[in-house]
């Protein structure tokens, strides 16, 4: 399964996918998959759930450092993008 679009924007690589998710400013996050399925998440609830999951399982980061934008390294790294 591969994500083809995030909120209507075509995805070219994993770093861009994570950036599109992080930059979401809409209530819902829509992920269009390569098999014509669509996943729609409440963005704020998904971020909250991700934070709780990371904390509960003592996972230090939601994504690897190479996917984190240099400008955001100082901020807590919570995202719905998992790898």
Helices and strands as residue ranges (DSSP letters): E 3-6, E 9-10, H 14-22, E 28-33, E 38-42, H 43-56, G 65-67, G 70-72
